[in-house]
Amino acid sequence: MSVKRCLQLRPEDNVATLLEDAAEESVAILGLRGRQIVSVVGTVALGHKVALRAIPRGTAVMKYGAPIGVATCDIAAGEWVHLHNCRSMVDVRTGSFDHATGAATDTPYE
């Protein structure tokens, strides 16, 4: 059985992108540090972010060497990092997205 993988691009990144679906298993961190491991908590889908280490509430979420968001609660190493625990710094509307579907909740559709 092959080990699943995620990708970290910069040393300051505290998240990595999963290269395949993972659930409650060890995943190899590819990139700058060689083949270190992070233990995934819960289920995280391909293309989504997983915390490489604990990210305290209010701390910047770093990807590609740049802050992409701020943790809205404490995030444990191995947890999925997404809108349910991270406020995006990409645009101001992201805080109004439905966490399950990603649909905007601030615009009524008729």
Backbone torsions as a table, in degrees:
resi	resn	phi	psi	omega
1	MET	NA	130.8	-179.7
2	SER	-85.6	151.8	178.8
3	VAL	-80.6	135.6	176.6
4	LYS	-72.2	162.9	-170.3
5	ARG	-133.2	155.7	169.3
6	CYS	-138.3	164.2	-173.1
7	LEU	-123.4	126.6	173.6
8	GLN	-113.6	127.6	-174.4
9	LEU	-100.2	-26.8	-177.3
10	ARG	-131.0	148.1	-177.7
11	PRO	-62.3	-28.7	-179.5
12	GLU	-82.3	-7.7	178.4
13	ASP	-64.0	132.8	175.2
14	ASN	-107.9	7.6	172.6
15	VAL	-132.4	157.4	174.9
16	ALA	-132.8	155.6	-179.7
17	THR	-95.8	127.1	179.4
18	LEU	-70.6	136.3	179.3
19	LEU	-95.8	-1.1	174.5
20	GLU	-164.0	160.9	177.7
21	ASP	-59.6	145.3	177.6
22	ALA	-144.0	148.2	179.2
23	ALA	-149.4	117.6	174.6
24	GLU	47.5	53.2	-177.5
25	GLU	-151.6	163.8	176.2
26	SER	-79.4	137.9	-177.7
27	VAL	-128.1	133.6	178.6
28	ALA	-74.9	134.0	176.7
29	ILE	-93.8	109.7	178.0
30	LEU	-92.4	155.9	177.8
31	GLY	128.8	-132.5	-171.5
32	LEU	-66.0	-33.6	-171.8
33	ARG	-97.8	8.5	-177.6
34	GLY	82.2	-134.5	-173.6
35	ARG	-112.9	63.6	170.9
36	GLN	-78.4	171.5	-174.0
37	ILE	-123.4	144.3	167.9
38	VAL	-126.5	139.0	178.7
39	SER	-92.7	113.6	-177.8
40	VAL	-72.1	132.2	177.6
41	VAL	-101.4	123.4	-178.3
42	GLY	77.7	-152.1	-179.2
43	THR	-115.0	130.7	178.1
44	VAL	-130.8	129.7	-174.9
45	ALA	-86.8	156.2	173.1
46	LEU	-46.0	133.2	176.9
47	GLY	86.7	-8.8	179.4
48	HIS	-93.5	166.4	-176.1
49	LYS	-94.0	144.9	174.5
50	VAL	-126.3	138.9	179.2
51	ALA	-71.0	130.9	179.3
52	LEU	-84.4	-22.9	177.8
53	ARG	-152.6	171.0	178.9
54	ALA	-59.4	137.0	177.5
55	ILE	-121.8	105.0	-178.9
56	PRO	-66.7	151.3	176.6
57	ARG	-51.6	135.9	178.8
58	GLY	87.7	-5.4	-179.4
59	THR	-88.5	145.4	178.2
60	ALA	-66.1	138.2	170.9
61	VAL	-90.4	121.0	-173.3
62	MET	-108.1	126.8	175.7
63	LYS	-142.0	139.5	-176.3
64	TYR	59.9	24.1	180.0
65	GLY	77.8	10.7	-178.3
66	ALA	-132.1	149.2	176.8
67	PRO	-71.5	126.1	178.7
68	ILE	-110.3	-9.4	-178.9
69	GLY	-174.8	-178.2	178.8
70	VAL	-130.1	132.8	178.7
71	ALA	-65.0	127.0	179.4
72	THR	-90.8	-6.6	174.5
73	CYS	-155.1	170.7	175.5
74	ASP	-65.3	133.7	179.2
75	ILE	-117.1	124.5	179.9
76	ALA	-81.0	154.6	173.7
77	ALA	-56.8	134.2	179.0
78	GLY	92.6	-9.7	-179.8
79	GLU	-79.6	152.8	173.0
80	TRP	-65.7	133.5	177.7
81	VAL	-112.1	115.5	-176.5
82	HIS	-157.9	-165.0	-174.6
83	LEU	-63.6	-19.1	-179.9
84	HIS	-76.5	-16.2	179.7
85	ASN	-139.4	12.7	-177.2
86	CYS	-146.8	129.4	174.5
87	ARG	-93.6	124.5	-177.8
88	SER	-66.7	147.5	172.1
89	MET	-104.5	6.7	-177.3
90	VAL	-75.4	-49.1	174.6
91	ASP	-151.7	159.6	-173.3
92	VAL	-70.8	-20.9	-178.2
93	ARG	-74.7	-20.3	-173.1
94	THR	-59.9	-26.9	177.9
95	GLY	-65.9	-15.7	-178.7
96	SER	-102.4	11.6	178.6
97	PHE	-82.4	144.8	173.7
98	ASP	-67.0	128.2	-174.1
99	HIS	-67.0	-26.6	-178.1
100	ALA	-85.5	-40.0	-173.2
101	THR	-106.8	-21.8	-176.1
102	GLY	83.3	0.3	-179.5
103	ALA	-74.7	142.9	178.0
104	ALA	-65.3	134.6	179.2
105	THR	-103.1	-4.3	-177.1
106	ASP	-94.7	-0.1	-179.3
107	THR	-123.9	116.5	178.5
108	PRO	-74.5	136.8	176.9
109	TYR	-113.6	132.7	-179.1
110	GLU	-122.6	NA	NA
